[in-house]
Amino acid sequence: MGIVEEAHNVKVLGSTREGAQTIVLAHGFGTDQSVWKHLVPHLIDSYRVILYDNMGAGTTNPDYFDFDRYSSLEGFGWDLLAILEELRIESCIFVGHSLSAMIGVIASISRPELFAKIVMLAGSPRYINDPNYYGGFEQEDLEQLFEAIRENYKAWVAGFAPLAVGGDMDSVAVQEFCRTLFNMRPDIALCIAQTIFQSDMRPYLGLVTVPCHIIQSMKDLAVPVGVSEYLHEHLGGESIVEVMPSDGHLPQLSSPEIVIPVLLRHIRFNIAA
């Protein structure tokens, strides 16, 4: 195992058949690769599946976290390209949740030949509202969120997780999200949250040339439904949108019975089909 693979806890599962398509599964903020536990069993018979943890996830070594590098989304994009290079991946279907949807966008602009397509789940290019754009948050909302993380991380997690997932504290999905959030070091969680919520990927969408499948929940605290249509209208390549009758920002955990069939359909079929 190479140094990049080790740092990101890379796992390669599934088919060893020559010519098998490679699927890369990438998680969002506050989670780790375990967020894909309901999807992976449906893929490993037919695909080569690559799982990894974004730097800063609770499963990674916090000593490796470079606050300057990850003050922009580009740092995460470089990591993805380094993983693909170390594994000698020539082409993959990239499935990115939330933060990782935009990581896939960044990486694909630099190396479009590495991506057969990008499947975005609950992705957003911009979270802050503008006069002609509704991202869902005002700057003051985010300042309050950051301050809550600083003041009492444990209390913030307990309040944020049910809102993000769309359930109460007794739900298995909320408890799972709490677990992975609690695994993060609070100062690292704050850094990544600031990077994500204050980023603006809108100017770069037109540079994306690979096909994109945009999937999101009907009700998502972090990503209003209109964001999926914005992505569809502004991405440079072909794209398709599907809004699912699911609730929450982590539907692969909270509503796997709805989300997994949708993800499998978008992984298996091209937009032209």
Sequence and secondary structure as in RCSB ss.txt:
>XXXX:A:sequence
MGIVEEAHNVKVLGSTREGAQTIVLAHGFGTDQSVWKHLVPHLIDSYRVILYDNMGAGTTNPDYFDFDRYSSLEG
FGWDLLAILEELRIESCIFVGHSLSAMIGVIASISRPELFAKIVMLAGSPRYINDPNYYGGFEQEDLEQLFEAIR
ENYKAWVAGFAPLAVGGDMDSVAVQEFCRTLFNMRPDIALCIAQTIFQSDMRPYLGLVTVPCHIIQSMKDLAVPV
GVSEYLHEHLGGESIVEVMPSDGHLPQLSSPEIVIPVLLRHIRFNIAA
>XXXX:A:secstr
  HHHHHTT EEEE   TT  EEEEE  TT  GGGGTTTGGGTTTTSEEEE   TTSTTS GGG  TTGGGSHHH
HHHHHHHHHHHTT S EEEEEETHHHHHHHHHHHH GGGEEEEEEES  SB B BTTB  SB HHHHHHHHHHHH
H HHHHHHHHHHHHHTS TTSHHHHHHHHHHHTS HHHHHHHHHHHHT B GGGGGG  S EEEEEEEE SSS H
HHHHHHHHH SS EEEEEEEEESS HHHH HHHHHHHHHHHHHS TT 
